Amino acid sequence: MSTTLVGRSDALTAAKAVVRDIGALKILISGLMLVPLLISLIYQEWYSAIAFLSAAVVTALVGGASYKRCEDAPEPKRHHAMIVAALTLLPLETRHRDNRRREWVYKLNVWI
């Protein structure tokens, strides 16, 4: 199969729409990180407040940069939305898989 310039342009446009939407989600997530930051400040837990603040800032910077970089992308279609949902949930799945692996190793160590 030969790839034409039009096919590459469509793929680039689709990728820009996905990256822009993931960037917007990252900005929202960074805003949600401010809630536990406020709780940390109320209870004067400065070490966790610094961690939440730095995580929120880094997430907002990455999300804002990706959103600004792909701001001119067209509105997403249904398949773009499905890709965004899958890529957003991917880190959660890998973390869950690591926890199951740790549980299995723990059970193995208990048996030995």
MMTF fields as JSON, N, C-alpha, C and O atoms, coordinates in Angstrom:
{
  "mmtfVersion": "1.0.0",
  "mmtfProducer": "UNKNOWN",
  "numBonds": 447,
  "numAtoms": 448,
  "numGroups": 112,
  "numChains": 1,
  "numModels": 1,
  "chainsPerModel": [1],
  "groupsPerChain": [112],
  "chainIdList": ["A"],
  "bondAtomList": [4, 2, 8, 6, 12, 10, 16, 14, 20, 18, 24, 22, 28, 26, 32, 30, 36, 34, 40, 38, 44, 42, 48, 46, 52, 50, 56, 54, 60, 58, 64, 62, 68, 66, 72, 70, 76, 74, 80, 78, 84, 82, 88, 86, 92, 90, 96, 94, 100, 98, 104, 102, 108, 106, 112, 110, 116, 114, 120, 118, 124, 122, 128, 126, 132, 130, 136, 134, 140, 138, 144, 142, 148, 146, 152, 150, 156, 154, 160, 158, 164, 162, 168, 166, 172, 170, 176, 174, 180, 178, 184, 182, 188, 186, 192, 190, 196, 194, 200, 198, 204, 202, 208, 206, 212, 210, 216, 214, 220, 218, 224, 222, 228, 226, 232, 230, 236, 234, 240, 238, 244, 242, 248, 246, 252, 250, 256, 254, 260, 258, 264, 262, 268, 266, 272, 270, 276, 274, 280, 278, 284, 282, 288, 286, 292, 290, 296, 294, 300, 298, 304, 302, 308, 306, 312, 310, 316, 314, 320, 318, 324, 322, 328, 326, 332, 330, 336, 334, 340, 338, 344, 342, 348, 346, 352, 350, 356, 354, 360, 358, 364, 362, 368, 366, 372, 370, 376, 374, 380, 378, 384, 382, 388, 386, 392, 390, 396, 394, 400, 398, 404, 402, 408, 406, 412, 410, 416, 414, 420, 418, 424, 422, 428, 426, 432, 430, 436, 434, 440, 438, 444, 442],
  "bondOrderList": [1, 1, 1, 1, 1, 1, 1, 1, 1, 1, 1, 1, 1, 1, 1, 1, 1, 1, 1, 1, 1, 1, 1, 1, 1, 1, 1, 1, 1, 1, 1, 1, 1, 1, 1, 1, 1, 1, 1, 1, 1, 1, 1, 1, 1, 1, 1, 1, 1, 1, 1, 1, 1, 1, 1, 1, 1, 1, 1, 1, 1, 1, 1, 1, 1, 1, 1, 1, 1, 1, 1, 1, 1, 1, 1, 1, 1, 1, 1, 1, 1, 1, 1, 1, 1, 1, 1, 1, 1, 1, 1, 1, 1, 1, 1, 1, 1, 1, 1, 1, 1, 1, 1, 1, 1, 1, 1, 1, 1, 1, 1],
  "groupList": [{"groupName": "MET", "atomNameList": ["N", "CA", "C", "O"], "elementList": ["N", "C", "C", "O"], "formalChargeList": [0, 0, 0, 0], "bondAtomList": [1, 0, 2, 1, 3, 2], "bondOrderList": [1, 1, 2], "singleLetterCode": "M", "chemCompType": "L-PEPTIDE LINKING"}, {"groupName": "SER", "atomNameList": ["N", "CA", "C", "O"], "elementList": ["N", "C", "C", "O"], "formalChargeList": [0, 0, 0, 0], "bondAtomList": [1, 0, 2, 1, 3, 2], "bondOrderList": [1, 1, 2], "singleLetterCode": "S", "chemCompType": "L-PEPTIDE LINKING"}, {"groupName": "THR", "atomNameList": ["N", "CA", "C", "O"], "elementList": ["N", "C", "C", "O"], "formalChargeList": [0, 0, 0, 0], "bondAtomList": [1, 0, 2, 1, 3, 2], "bondOrderList": [1, 1, 2], "singleLetterCode": "T", "chemCompType": "L-PEPTIDE LINKING"}, {"groupName": "LEU", "atomNameList": ["N", "CA", "C", "O"], "elementList": ["N", "C", "C", "O"], "formalChargeList": [0, 0, 0, 0], "bondAtomList": [1, 0, 2, 1, 3, 2], "bondOrderList": [1, 1, 2], "singleLetterCode": "L", "chemCompType": "L-PEPTIDE LINKING"}, {"groupName": "VAL", "atomNameList": ["N", "CA", "C", "O"], "elementList": ["N", "C", "C", "O"], "formalChargeList": [0, 0, 0, 0], "bondAtomList": [1, 0, 2, 1, 3, 2], "bondOrderList": [1, 1, 2], "singleLetterCode": "V", "chemCompType": "L-PEPTIDE LINKING"}, {"groupName": "GLY", "atomNameList": ["N", "CA", "C", "O"], "elementList": ["N", "C", "C", "O"], "formalChargeList": [0, 0, 0, 0], "bondAtomList": [1, 0, 2, 1, 3, 2], "bondOrderList": [1, 1, 2], "singleLetterCode": "G", "chemCompType": "PEPTIDE LINKING"}, {"groupName": "ARG", "atomNameList": ["N", "CA", "C", "O"], "elementList": ["N", "C", "C", "O"], "formalChargeList": [0, 0, 0, 0], "bondAtomList": [1, 0, 2, 1, 3, 2], "bondOrderList": [1, 1, 2], "singleLetterCode": "R", "chemCompType": "L-PEPTIDE LINKING"}, {"groupName": "ASP", "atomNameList": ["N", "CA", "C", "O"], "elementList": ["N", "C", "C", "O"], "formalChargeList": [0, 0, 0, 0], "bondAtomList": [1, 0, 2, 1, 3, 2], "bondOrderList": [1, 1, 2], "singleLetterCode": "D", "chemCompType": "L-PEPTIDE LINKING"}, {"groupName": "ALA", "atomNameList": ["N", "CA", "C", "O"], "elementList": ["N", "C", "C", "O"], "formalChargeList": [0, 0, 0, 0], "bondAtomList": [1, 0, 2, 1, 3, 2], "bondOrderList": [1, 1, 2], "singleLetterCode": "A", "chemCompType": "L-PEPTIDE LINKING"}, {"groupName": "LYS", "atomNameList": ["N", "CA", "C", "O"], "elementList": ["N", "C", "C", "O"], "formalChargeList": [0, 0, 0, 0], "bondAtomList": [1, 0, 2, 1, 3, 2], "bondOrderList": [1, 1, 2], "singleLetterCode": "K", "chemCompType": "L-PEPTIDE LINKING"}, {"groupName": "ILE", "atomNameList": ["N", "CA", "C", "O"], "elementList": ["N", "C", "C", "O"], "formalChargeList": [0, 0, 0, 0], "bondAtomList": [1, 0, 2, 1, 3, 2], "bondOrderList": [1, 1, 2], "singleLetterCode": "I", "chemCompType": "L-PEPTIDE LINKING"}, {"groupName": "PRO", "atomNameList": ["N", "CA", "C", "O"], "elementList": ["N", "C", "C", "O"], "formalChargeList": [0, 0, 0, 0], "bondAtomList": [1, 0, 2, 1, 3, 2], "bondOrderList": [1, 1, 2], "singleLetterCode": "P", "chemCompType": "L-PEPTIDE LINKING"}, {"groupName": "TYR", "atomNameList": ["N", "CA", "C", "O"], "elementList": ["N", "C", "C", "O"], "formalChargeList": [0, 0, 0, 0], "bondAtomList": [1, 0, 2, 1, 3, 2], "bondOrderList": [1, 1, 2], "singleLetterCode": "Y", "chemCompType": "L-PEPTIDE LINKING"}, {"groupName": "GLN", "atomNameList": ["N", "CA", "C", "O"], "elementList": ["N", "C", "C", "O"], "formalChargeList": [0, 0, 0, 0], "bondAtomList": [1, 0, 2, 1, 3, 2], "bondOrderList": [1, 1, 2], "singleLetterCode": "Q", "chemCompType": "L-PEPTIDE LINKING"}, {"groupName": "GLU", "atomNameList": ["N", "CA", "C", "O"], "elementList": ["N", "C", "C", "O"], "formalChargeList": [0, 0, 0, 0], "bondAtomList": [1, 0, 2, 1, 3, 2], "bondOrderList": [1, 1, 2], "singleLetterCode": "E", "chemCompType": "L-PEPTIDE LINKING"}, {"groupName": "TRP", "atomNameList": ["N", "CA", "C", "O"], "elementList": ["N", "C", "C", "O"], "formalChargeList": [0, 0, 0, 0], "bondAtomList": [1, 0, 2, 1, 3, 2], "bondOrderList": [1, 1, 2], "singleLetterCode": "W", "chemCompType": "L-PEPTIDE LINKING"}, {"groupName": "PHE", "atomNameList": ["N", "CA", "C", "O"], "elementList": ["N", "C", "C", "O"], "formalChargeList": [0, 0, 0, 0], "bondAtomList": [1, 0, 2, 1, 3, 2], "bondOrderList": [1, 1, 2], "singleLetterCode": "F", "chemCompType": "L-PEPTIDE LINKING"}, {"groupName": "CYS", "atomNameList": ["N", "CA", "C", "O"], "elementList": ["N", "C", "C", "O"], "formalChargeList": [0, 0, 0, 0], "bondAtomList": [1, 0, 2, 1, 3, 2], "bondOrderList": [1, 1, 2], "singleLetterCode": "C", "chemCompType": "L-PEPTIDE LINKING"}, {"groupName": "HIS", "atomNameList": ["N", "CA", "C", "O"], "elementList": ["N", "C", "C", "O"], "formalChargeList": [0, 0, 0, 0], "bondAtomList": [1, 0, 2, 1, 3, 2], "bondOrderList": [1, 1, 2], "singleLetterCode": "H", "chemCompType": "L-PEPTIDE LINKING"}, {"groupName": "ASN", "atomNameList": ["N", "CA", "C", "O"], "elementList": ["N", "C", "C", "O"], "formalChargeList": [0, 0, 0, 0], "bondAtomList": [1, 0, 2, 1, 3, 2], "bondOrderList": [1, 1, 2], "singleLetterCode": "N", "chemCompType": "L-PEPTIDE LINKING"}],
  "groupTypeList": [0, 1, 2, 2, 3, 4, 5, 6, 1, 7, 8, 3, 2, 8, 8, 9, 8, 4, 4, 6, 7, 10, 5, 8, 3, 9, 10, 3, 10, 1, 5, 3, 0, 3, 4, 11, 3, 3, 10, 1, 3, 10, 12, 13, 14, 15, 12, 1, 8, 10, 8, 16, 3, 1, 8, 8, 4, 4, 2, 8, 3, 4, 5, 5, 8, 1, 12, 9, 6, 17, 14, 7, 8, 11, 14, 11, 9, 6, 18, 18, 8, 0, 10, 4, 8, 8, 3, 2, 3, 3, 11, 3, 14, 2, 6, 18, 6, 7, 19, 6, 6, 6, 14, 15, 4, 12, 9, 3, 19, 4, 15, 10],
  "groupIdList": [1, 2, 3, 4, 5, 6, 7, 8, 9, 10, 11, 12, 13, 14, 15, 16, 17, 18, 19, 20, 21, 22, 23, 24, 25, 26, 27, 28, 29, 30, 31, 32, 33, 34, 35, 36, 37, 38, 39, 40, 41, 42, 43, 44, 45, 46, 47, 48, 49, 50, 51, 52, 53, 54, 55, 56, 57, 58, 59, 60, 61, 62, 63, 64, 65, 66, 67, 68, 69, 70, 71, 72, 73, 74, 75, 76, 77, 78, 79, 80, 81, 82, 83, 84, 85, 86, 87, 88, 89, 90, 91, 92, 93, 94, 95, 96, 97, 98, 99, 100, 101, 102, 103, 104, 105, 106, 107, 108, 109, 110, 111, 112],
  "secStructList": [7, 7, 7, 7, 2, 2, 2, 2, 2, 2, 2, 2, 2, 2, 2, 2, 2, 2, 2, 2, 2, 2, 2, 2, 2, 2, 2, 2, 2, 2, 2, 2, 6, 2, 2, 2, 2, 2, 2, 2, 2, 2, 6, 6, 7, 2, 2, 2, 2, 2, 2, 2, 2, 2, 2, 2, 2, 2, 2, 2, 2, 2, 2, 2, 2, 2, 2, 2, 2, 6, 6, 6, 7, 7, 7, 7, 7, 2, 2, 2, 2, 2, 2, 2, 2, 2, 2, 2, 2, 2, 2, 2, 2, 2, 2, 2, 2, 2, 2, 2, 2, 2, 2, 2, 2, 2, 2, 2, 2, 2, 2, 7],
  "xCoordList": [0.817, 0.0, 0.866, 1.813, 0.557, 1.333, 0.648, -0.578, 1.454, 0.937, 1.096, 2.194, 0.0, 0.055, 0.213, 0.088, 0.488, 0.644, -0.671, -0.676, -1.785, -3.089, -3.32, -3.828, -2.959, -3.11, -2.278, -2.731, -1.073, -0.227, -0.792, -0.725, -1.347, -1.939, -3.146, -3.331, -3.963, -5.112, -4.667, -5.257, -3.629, -3.131, -2.549, -2.728, -1.864, -1.298, -2.411, -2.317, -3.449, -4.585, -5.284, -5.671, -5.445, -6.074, -5.214, -5.734, -3.911, -3.008, -3.05, -2.993, -3.149, -3.219, -4.492, -4.467, -5.6, -6.859, -6.766, -7.258, -6.135, -5.993, -5.068, -5.382, -3.938, -2.981, -3.599, -3.382, -4.359, -5.009, -5.999, -6.045, -6.796, -7.792, -7.147, -7.624, -6.079, -5.364, -4.727, -4.69, -4.227, -3.686, -4.747, -4.475, -5.959, -7.052, -7.401, -7.669, -7.397, -7.662, -6.578, -6.868, -5.335, -4.24, -4.405, -4.113, -4.861, -5.091, -6.188, -6.073, -7.253, -8.322, -7.822, -8.169, -7.008, -6.46, -5.575, -5.6, -4.794, -3.938, -4.779, -4.384, -5.918, -6.818, -7.391, -7.562, -7.688, -8.196, -7.131, -7.46, -5.863, -4.782, -4.692, -4.024, -5.354, -5.323, -6.21, -6.012, -7.191, -8.061, -7.255, -7.327, -6.49, -5.688, -4.594, -4.137, -4.172, -3.211, -3.819, -3.157, -5.064, -5.73, -5.873, -5.688, -6.196, -6.317, -4.961, -4.88, -3.902, -2.558, -2.195, -1.564, -2.583, -2.293, -3.113, -2.615, -4.363, -5.2, -4.588, -4.548, -4.113, -3.527, -2.019, -1.368, -1.478, -0.079, 0.881, 1.887, 0.558, 1.449, 2.222, 1.838, 3.301, 4.026, 4.681, 4.764, 5.149, 5.819, 4.857, 5.243, 3.62, 2.666, 2.146, 1.812, 2.075, 1.637, 2.615, 2.209, 3.898, 4.911, 4.799, 4.937, 4.551, 4.418, 3.203, 3.302, 2.061, 0.865, 1.029, 0.589, 1.662, 1.864, 2.789, 2.502, 3.894, 4.823, 4.2, 4.41, 3.431, 2.764, 1.721, 1.586, 0.989, -0.022, 0.622, 0.109, 1.732, 2.408, 2.968, 2.803, 3.621, 4.195, 3.085, 3.209, 2.011, 0.898, 0.256, -0.085, 0.089, -0.499, 0.414, -0.068, 1.722, 2.65, 2.652, 2.63, 2.68, 2.669, 1.345, 1.324, 0.242, -1.066, -1.244, -1.767, -0.813, -0.929, -0.074, -0.495, 1.127, 2.003, 1.427, 1.451, 0.911, 0.35, -0.938, -1.22, -1.722, -2.94, -2.599, -3.193, -1.65, -1.271, -0.636, -0.86, 0.168, 0.856, -0.131, 0.102, -1.228, -2.208, -3.54, -4.586, -3.51, -4.739, -5.527, -6.748, -4.86, -5.515, -6.134, -6.611, -6.135, -6.695, -8.214, -8.842, -8.801, -10.266, -10.961, -10.315, -12.263, -13.039, -12.911, -12.914, -12.801, -12.623, -13.893, -15.012, -13.674, -14.786, -14.891, -14.153, -15.796, -16.033, -14.791, -14.472, -14.082, -12.905, -11.775, -10.978, -11.706, -10.715, -11.043, -10.152, -12.329, -12.741, -12.445, -12.071, -12.607, -12.315, -10.819, -10.415, -10.0, -8.545, -8.138, -7.293, -8.737, -8.43, -8.805, -8.042, -9.972, -10.401, -9.453, -9.104, -9.037, -8.128, -6.769, -6.208, -6.234, -4.926, -4.961, -3.955, -6.107, -6.228, -6.267, -5.721, -6.907, -7.029, -5.826, -5.701, -4.947, -3.798, -2.893, -2.503, -2.534, -1.686, -2.362, -1.684, -3.673, -4.371, -4.287, -4.126, -4.391, -4.321, -2.928, -2.804, -1.897, -0.549, -0.267, 0.438, -0.802, -0.606, -1.338, -0.809, -2.54, -3.3, -2.571, -2.546, -1.982, -1.25, -0.032, 0.279, 0.656, 1.805, 1.373, 2.07, 0.227, -0.262, -0.598, -0.321, -1.193, -1.495, -0.206, -0.138, 0.81, 2.083, 2.713, 3.26, 2.64, 3.179, 2.437, 3.055, 1.104, 0.343, 0.764, 0.876, 0.994, 1.396, 2.771, 2.985, 3.703, 5.041, 4.959, 5.659, 4.121, 3.951, 3.423, 3.909, 2.42, 1.871, 2.924, 3.007, 3.723, 4.784, 5.797, 6.239, 6.167, 7.115, 6.543, 7.278, 5.251, 4.636, 4.666, 4.9, 4.432, 4.416, 5.809, 5.938, 6.839, 8.199, 8.746, 9.879],
  "yCoordList": [-1.173, 0.0, 1.244, 1.349, 2.145, 3.374, 4.433, 4.54, 5.197, 6.268, 7.573, 7.938, 8.253, 9.529, 10.661, 10.478, 11.828, 12.998, 13.343, 13.841, 13.081, 13.372, 12.474, 12.942, 11.194, 10.275, 10.705, 10.613, 11.17, 11.649, 12.911, 13.095, 13.776, 15.003, 14.691, 15.323, 13.721, 13.342, 12.739, 13.018, 11.914, 11.306, 12.373, 12.3, 13.347, 14.432, 15.272, 15.665, 15.542, 16.303, 15.542, 16.127, 14.231, 13.412, 13.383, 13.483, 13.249, 13.227, 14.559, 14.593, 15.65, 16.966, 17.102, 17.67, 16.583, 16.65, 15.833, 16.254, 14.669, 13.806, 14.461, 14.484, 14.989, 15.621, 16.854, 17.097, 17.627, 18.809, 18.423, 19.059, 17.381, 16.968, 16.357, 16.573, 15.603, 15.059, 16.2, 16.147, 17.228, 18.391, 19.1, 19.535, 19.221, 19.842, 19.017, 19.57, 17.697, 16.829, 16.969, 16.946, 17.113, 17.288, 18.6, 18.655, 19.632, 20.906, 20.741, 21.261, 20.02, 19.771, 18.947, 19.223, 17.942, 17.103, 17.93, 17.746, 18.84, 19.678, 20.585, 20.884, 21.017, 21.797, 20.964, 21.456, 19.705, 18.815, 18.484, 18.133, 18.593, 18.343, 19.438, 19.264, 20.551, 21.639, 21.35, 21.936, 20.45, 20.107, 19.435, 19.894, 18.367, 17.81, 18.76, 18.658, 19.684, 20.696, 21.567, 21.874, 21.96, 22.772, 22.007, 22.577, 20.739, 19.918, 19.815, 19.887, 19.648, 19.587, 20.892, 20.885, 21.995, 23.288, 23.5, 24.075, 23.041, 23.185, 22.421, 22.918, 21.211, 20.389, 20.622, 19.907, 21.599, 21.996, 20.838, 20.672, 20.053, 18.982, 19.518, 19.315, 20.194, 20.93, 20.014, 20.369, 18.839, 17.94, 17.449, 17.352, 17.138, 16.7, 17.883, 17.729, 19.058, 20.245, 20.571, 20.926, 20.45, 20.702, 19.669, 20.0, 18.429, 17.376, 17.615, 17.488, 17.958, 18.213, 19.45, 19.466, 20.481, 21.699, 21.463, 21.903, 20.771, 20.515, 19.605, 19.81, 18.597, 17.72, 18.489, 18.275, 19.377, 20.168, 21.117, 21.3, 21.716, 22.663, 21.936, 22.396, 20.816, 20.065, 19.567, 19.65, 19.053, 18.559, 19.695, 19.522, 20.848, 21.998, 22.494, 22.857, 22.513, 22.961, 22.019, 22.466, 20.723, 19.754, 19.826, 19.825, 19.889, 19.977, 21.269, 21.265, 22.374, 23.661, 23.736, 24.292, 23.177, 23.188, 22.334, 22.737, 21.163, 20.318, 20.914, 20.772, 21.58, 22.228, 23.395, 23.526, 24.239, 25.39, 24.962, 25.575, 23.886, 23.416, 22.93, 23.098, 22.331, 21.749, 22.478, 21.884, 23.742, 24.516, 24.646, 24.799, 24.589, 24.769, 23.487, 23.479, 22.419, 21.146, 21.259, 22.009, 20.511, 20.564, 19.854, 19.188, 20.003, 19.342, 17.829, 17.308, 17.129, 15.677, 14.961, 15.408, 13.84, 12.987, 11.85, 11.819, 10.934, 9.861, 9.003, 8.661, 8.648, 7.785, 8.524, 7.901, 9.833, 10.6, 10.55, 10.398, 10.68, 10.639, 9.278, 9.2, 8.213, 6.875, 6.706, 6.065, 7.268, 7.208, 8.0, 7.552, 9.185, 10.001, 9.256, 9.251, 8.629, 7.881, 6.72, 6.475, 6.009, 4.874, 5.331, 4.708, 6.395, 6.875, 7.508, 7.507, 8.046, 8.621, 7.532, 7.711, 6.407, 5.322, 4.387, 3.558, 4.498, 3.593, 3.633, 2.566, 4.802, 4.788, 4.109, 3.497, 4.209, 3.544, 2.031, 1.326, 1.533, 0.092, -0.443, -1.505, 0.257, -0.232, -0.206, -1.078, 0.776, 0.819, -0.343, -0.962, -0.643, -1.761, -3.074, -3.951, -3.198, -4.422, -4.577, -5.689, -3.485, -3.542, -3.949, -4.716, -3.441, -3.811, -5.293, -5.947, -5.834, -7.27, -8.076, -9.114, -7.615, -8.319, -8.291, -9.297, -7.152, -7.053, -7.989, -8.629, -8.071, -8.973, -10.422, -11.203, -10.773, -12.144, -12.449, -13.526, -11.499, -11.691, -11.78, -12.596, -10.962, -11.015, -12.382, -12.96, -12.893, -14.207, -15.29, -16.229, -15.158, -16.127, -16.107, -17.166, -14.926, -14.814, -15.371, -15.932, -15.222, -15.765, -17.287, -17.932, -17.861, -19.321, -19.927, -21.058, -19.179, -19.733, -19.724, -20.157],
  "zCoordList": [0.0, 0.0, 0.0, 0.779, -0.834, -0.863, -0.015, 0.011, 0.666, 1.501, 0.737, 0.319, 0.566, -0.145, 0.849, 2.06, 0.312, 1.163, 1.848, 2.974, 1.172, 1.766, 2.976, 3.995, 2.887, 4.004, 5.196, 6.337, 4.943, 6.042, 6.661, 7.876, 5.835, 6.336, 7.226, 8.266, 6.82, 7.634, 8.959, 10.003, 8.916, 10.151, 11.076, 12.292, 10.52, 11.323, 11.948, 13.111, 11.185, 11.704, 12.821, 13.833, 12.632, 13.659, 14.924, 16.035, 14.753, 15.905, 16.641, 17.87, 15.9, 16.544, 17.373, 18.465, 16.858, 17.607, 18.89, 19.937, 18.807, 19.987, 21.013, 22.202, 20.564, 21.483, 22.137, 23.324, 21.383, 21.952, 23.038, 24.092, 22.789, 23.782, 25.019, 26.133, 24.841, 25.997, 26.795, 28.024, 26.109, 26.799, 27.625, 28.745, 27.08, 27.829, 29.06, 30.127, 28.915, 30.071, 31.135, 32.331, 30.699, 31.661, 32.434, 33.628, 31.776, 32.462, 33.503, 34.612, 33.153, 34.123, 35.311, 36.459, 35.023, 36.096, 37.023, 38.239, 36.445, 37.298, 38.19, 39.317, 37.703, 38.552, 39.684, 40.8, 39.399, 40.444, 41.482, 42.615, 41.109, 42.062, 43.121, 44.141, 42.883, 43.854, 45.062, 46.126, 44.909, 46.04, 47.158, 48.298, 46.884, 47.974, 48.451, 49.59, 47.586, 48.016, 49.111, 50.103, 48.934, 49.952, 51.265, 52.34, 51.182, 52.39, 53.088, 54.314, 52.302, 52.89, 53.579, 54.637, 52.994, 53.612, 54.881, 55.849, 54.886, 56.083, 57.252, 58.378, 56.975, 58.041, 58.223, 58.985, 57.537, 57.633, 57.357, 58.047, 56.35, 55.893, 54.69, 53.538, 54.987, 53.955, 52.936, 51.76, 53.358, 52.418, 51.344, 50.179, 51.705, 50.687, 49.877, 48.703, 50.489, 49.749, 48.63, 47.524, 48.922, 47.893, 46.769, 45.592, 47.145, 46.132, 45.247, 44.026, 45.834, 45.041, 44.165, 43.016, 44.709, 43.937, 42.75, 41.637, 42.987, 41.882, 40.829, 39.633, 41.261, 40.3, 39.496, 38.291, 40.15, 39.442, 38.44, 37.335, 38.818, 37.918, 36.693, 35.564, 36.92, 35.795, 34.874, 33.653, 35.447, 34.637, 33.85, 32.68, 34.478, 33.782, 32.663, 31.59, 32.9, 31.864, 30.656, 29.51, 30.927, 29.825, 29.071, 27.84, 29.815, 29.169, 28.398, 27.284, 28.984, 28.295, 27.047, 26.032, 27.118, 25.937, 24.82, 23.657, 25.158, 24.105, 23.55, 22.361, 24.394, 23.907, 22.978, 21.908, 23.377, 22.555, 21.235, 20.191, 21.304, 20.1, 19.046, 17.849, 19.485, 18.552, 18.598, 18.334, 18.927, 19.078, 17.782, 17.821, 16.638, 15.353, 14.799, 13.665, 15.567, 15.107, 14.995, 15.743, 14.058, 13.911, 15.075, 15.884, 15.146, 16.191, 16.045, 14.93, 17.165, 17.085, 16.634, 16.882, 15.965, 15.571, 16.585, 17.569, 16.344, 17.31, 17.524, 18.663, 16.446, 16.621, 17.349, 18.051, 17.185, 17.943, 19.432, 20.268, 19.755, 21.155, 21.774, 22.944, 21.011, 21.537, 21.773, 22.743, 20.904, 21.094, 22.328, 23.103, 22.517, 23.692, 24.967, 25.933, 24.974, 26.162, 26.444, 27.599, 25.413, 25.612, 26.113, 27.014, 25.555, 25.976, 27.363, 28.073, 27.748, 29.076, 30.139, 31.227, 29.837, 30.803, 30.803, 31.704, 29.827, 29.732, 30.962, 31.436, 31.511, 32.718, 33.909, 34.734, 34.007, 35.102, 34.963, 35.959, 33.754, 33.527, 33.84, 34.449, 33.445, 33.728, 35.217, 35.725, 35.928, 37.371, 38.031, 38.954, 37.571, 38.127, 37.889, 38.753, 36.717, 36.394, 37.301, 37.729, 37.597, 38.509, 39.914, 40.579, 40.371, 41.699, 41.762, 42.768, 40.696, 40.696, 40.718, 41.377, 40.012, 39.999, 41.391, 41.84, 42.077, 43.432, 44.382, 45.233, 44.241, 45.092, 44.853, 45.798, 43.608, 43.285, 43.878, 44.434, 43.759, 44.323, 45.836, 46.436, 46.473, 47.909, 48.352, 49.324, 47.626, 47.956, 47.768, 48.56, 46.725, 46.483, 47.63, 48.076, 48.111, 49.218, 50.512, 51.324, 50.708, 51.913, 51.872, 52.895, 50.701, 50.559, 50.747, 51.216, 50.384, 50.444, 51.806, 52.02]
}
